[in-house]
Amino acid sequence: MMRRPSLPACAALLVTCLAAPGATAKPNEAPTLNADAINAATFTAPQAGKSDRKKKSDHKTHAAKGADGKPDPLIVKAQVLLDRAHFYPGAIDGRKGENYQRALSAFAVAQGLAASQDLTPELWDKLQATSDKPAVTDYAITEADASGPYVEKIPPKMEEQADLKELGYTNPREMLAERFHMSRDLVSALNPDKPLDKAGTSITVAAVDPMGTDKPKAKDLQQEPRVERIEVDKASRDVRAFGADGKLLAYYPASIGSTEKPAPSGETKVKGVAFDPDYTYNPKYAFKGVKAQRKFSIKPGPNNPVGLVWIDLAIPSYGIHGTPEPEKVGKTESHGCIRLTNWNVRDLAAHVARGAKVSFQDN
């Protein structure tokens, strides 16, 4: 088992094995993005003795590359390794955003290294030591993947969502991205011109444990290692899960609280877990943009306002839950609770013990 707009990458720290076998990347050319480039990507420390002028030139070059929003093969690989190690970087997108940087820093500290939001030789070695499997792999689209069923459109207003029979995925790309912990843009970038709605299509995906959408039985919950304590850090926007021995089991990026419903302080506990929950809106929440004066309910599904799981806390109407917008986790407010990606909240829900302590950190 176990964040805000992306920042430009720093060339002094990110040097990758960029191309597929037999291919050579030209200077200042954007890194090739394919399975070979990602699986072969490696980190090389900056060369000693490089002149200040050269360093500044390299920094500007990589800053320009980072600004164009193109995924970097090395970052894709690092994000997959973090995900496997249960230091989740949010949606795997190949970009140097805050979720990735904070997960990297948390992993470094857990490994006894100095906190660092950039790769270092020591940190890269620790990451690589966690797994020797390829970072991305092939996946064949199944008949079920292609046929769905899919919802034509998810209305933006909650009142309109209440009219739907289910809050399912809208297309195969959205479903596949969430299943393999990826951003939708990365799915498209790795599989240009491939029909994702055609059974038999072979695509490239992140080699992580695929997220399921099943409803686990009670006997299959509270799996080992059991989470006995959860820390919610409001300042750094993350959730950390600990075992009974105090060991950090998992790190998750999170959206925490909102203007209408700020996150509480102090301690509470986990009361229970609900998979595939309905969502009930109460007018007393007074969420921005919701005009309804009566309670209404929204059917279950990955695009439900609370996603695929609700972890109930001993604070009325407050919980840890999933989201229909995984790529925004850690970057925007929630509707007041603690919002994780659907794959992260399913992971936490499978391991958290009933009665687990939950503490809110203000600094």
N, C-alpha and C positions, 0 to 999 in steps of 0.2 A: 504494500500500500504506500500506501505511503509507507505596467499599469498606466491615460493621457496619451497624447500623440507620440509617435515613434521619434526617437532622437537619431541624428546622423551617426553612422559608425565611424570609429576612429581608426585610421589606417595604421597608426603605429602599433595597434594591438591586434588587428584582424588581417591576417595574411592566409589565404586559403589555397588549397589545391583545387583550382577552379574548373578544370576542363575534363571531359571524358578522355579515356585513353587515346592517345594519338592526336589530341587536339591541343592547341596552344592559345592561351588568352593574350590578346594584345594589350600593351600598356594603356591604362585608363579605360579599358573596356569593361562593361558590366560583367560580373561573373556568370558563367554558363549555369543554367538551372536545369539539371536533370538528375536522374537517380545516380548515375556514375559520379557526377561532380559532388553530390551531397555525401554519398557513402565514402568517397575518397578524401573529403575535406579534412584538413588538419590545421592546427594552429602552430605558427612559427613566431618566436619572439622577435621583436625589432632588432635589427643589426646594430651592434655596438659601433660607435664612432661615426654614425651618420651625422652629417652637418645639420645645423639648425635650419638652414635654408631648405635643405632636402626634406627635413621633418615637416616643416610648415607646408611645403608643396604637397607632400603625401597626404597631410591632414586635410587640405583643401580638396584634393582629388576625391578622397573617400567621403568627405562631407557632401560633395556634390552627388556622389553615387547614392548616399543614404537618403538624400532629399528626393530622389526620383521614385522612392517607394518600392524598388525592386527587391525581392527576397534574396538574401545572401546564403549560399549553400552551407557555409560554416555555421551560421546562426541557426539554420534549420536543424543541422545535426546536433548542435549544442542543446537546442530546445527539446529535441526528442530524447536525448540523454537525461536531461533534467526531469522530463515527464516520467520516464521509466524509474528514476530514482525517487519519485514522489515529491519532488520540489517543482511543482507545476508552474509553467511559464504562461498560463492562459492558453488562448488559441495559438497553435504553432503557425507562425506566419513568416519566419525568416527575417524578421526585422528587430532592430535593437531598441525595443520599447521598454517602458518601465516595468511591466510585468516580468519580462525576461531578465532585466537587470537585477531586480529585487530577488527573484528566484535564484539567480546565479550567486548573489551575495549571501543569501541564506544558506545555500549549499556549501559555499566556501567556509562559512563560520562553523557549520556542522562537521566539516572535515578537519577542523583545527587550523584553518588558514585565516589570514586577515580578510575582513570583509572587502569584497571587490565587485563592482558592477561591470568590470571588463575581464575578459579572459587573460590569464597569465599562464606561463608554462606549468607551474605547479597545479593550478586549478584545472587546466585542460587534462593533465595527467590523471587527476582524481576523477574527473568526469568520464574519461575513456575507460578507467578501471571498473566502472559500474556495469559496463556491458560491452560485449564484443560482437553483437549482432548488427546487421546493416541498419542504418537509420531510417531508410525508406524501403518499401517493398512493393511488389505487384499485387494487385487485387482484381479479381474478375467480377464484373457486375452480374448479379443474379437476376432471375425473373422477378423475385419479390422486390429487389432494389428498384428495378425499372418500372414496375407497375404500381408500387405504393400500397394503398391509395394515398394521394396527395390532396391537400387543400388548395383550392384555386388561389385564394388570397386571404391573408390575415388582416382584418381591418385595424387601423391604428387606434381607434377608440375602444375602450373597455366595454362600453354599453353595446357596441356593435358586435364585439367578440362573444358576448353572451348569447347571441342568436345562432352561433355555430354549433354543430353537433359534436365536433371535436376540434382540438387545436393542434392538428398534426403538422408535419413538414409540408412545405409548399412545392418542393421539387427534389430530385435525387442529389443535386449538388449540395443543398443545405443539409440533407440527411447524412451524406457521406462525410462532409466536413466535420459534423458533430461526432459521428461514430469514431473517426480517427483523430479527434482532438485538433483539428486544423481550422484555419480561416478559409472561408469560401474562395477568396482570391488566390490562396496558395493551391487549392485543389485545381483551379482553372489554370494557373501558371505552370503547374507540373503536368497538366494533361491538355495541352492546347488542341482544339478541334476534335477532341474525342467525345463521342455521344454517350453521355452519362445515363441516358434513359434507354439504352439498348443492352439487353442481356448478352453477356459474353465479352463485352468491351473490357480490355485489360488496362488498368490505370495504375498510377504510382500514388501511394499513400504513405503516411507516417507509420512506421512499424512500432505501434504502441498497442496496449491492450484495448481492443475495440469496445466502445461503450454499448451496453445493451439497453433495451427499452422494456425489458420484462419486469414483472412485479414479483420480487423475491418473496418466498414464504418466510413466516416468522422464524422458523427453525434455522434458516440460512442467514439470519442477521446476527449482529454482534460478533462478527468473524474475528479471528486472530490475525494480526495483533489488535487487541481491543483499545479503543480510544477512551481514556478515562478523564481527560481534561482538554479543553479547547480554549485557546487564547484568541481574542478578536482585537486586532490592533487598528484603532480608528485612524491614527496618524499615517501609518504606512500602508493601510488598506490591504491587510492580509489576515488569513486565518491559519493558526498552527494547531496541529493535533498531537497530543502526547499520550504515551502509555502510562500504566500505573507506576512504572519505575522512573518516570520523568523523561524518558527518551522521546525525542522529536520523531514522530512517525510520518508526518506529511505537512507540506506547506502549500497553501492555496491563495492565489490572488482573489480579492473580493471587493465588491461595492458595498459600502456600509452606510446605512441611514440616509436621510434626506432632509430637506428644509422643513417639509410638513411633518415628518416623523423622524426626529434625530435618534441616533443610536443611544441606548442607555449607557450608564456607567455602573461599575460594581460587578457583582457576580450573580449568576443564576444557574440553572441546570437544565439538562435535556429531559423532556417529558416523554417523548416518543417520536416515531418516524412514520411518515405516510408517503408511499410511492404512488405516482400517477394521481395526484390530488386534484380535486376541484379547487377553484379559487372563488372566495366570496368577498365581494366589495361591500364595505360599510360606509355610508355617507359621512360618518364622523371622521373618517380618514382625511376627507377634503383634499384628495389628490388634485394637483393642477391638471386641468383639462377634462376632469370627470364631473359632469353636471348632474348626475342622477341623485335624486333625493331619497331613493329607496334602495335597500339591499338587493344585489343581484349576484348570480353565480356564473362562472365561466367553466366550461367543460375541460377535462384533462387533456394533456398532450404536451409535447416538447415546446410548443409555442404558447402554452398557458403562462400567465404573468409570473407564476412561481415555478415554472419549469416542471421537471419530472419528479422532484422530491421536495417534501416539506419536513424539516426537522424542527419539531415543536419545542419551544423553550418555555420555562415557567414564568413568562411575562405575557400577559394577555395580548393576543394577536401578533406576537413577535416570534420570528423563527429564522432558521438558516435554510435557504432554498435555492432552486435552480433559476434559470433565466431563458427567455426566448432569444436573447441577444448576447451570445457568449463572447463575441469580439469586443463588447463594451465593458466587460467585467474589469473592475479596477480603474476604469477611466471615467465613469459617470456615476451619479448617485443611483441608489436603488429607490424603491418606493418606501423605504423606511426600515426594512429588515436587512439581513446579511445575504447578499446575492453571490453565488458561485456559478461557474459553468455547470451544465447538467452532468458532465462526466465527473467533475470534482465532487459535486454534492452526492452523487450516487456512490462514489468511493467512500466518502465520509460516512454516509448513512449505513453502509454495509458493515462498518467497523465500530461505530460509536455505541457506547454502553448507555442504557437508560440510567439516568441519574448522573451522567457525566457532568463535571463542573464546567461552566462557561464563564470566563472572566473577560471584561471589556477594558482594554488598555487605552488610556487617553493620550499618552506621550510615547 
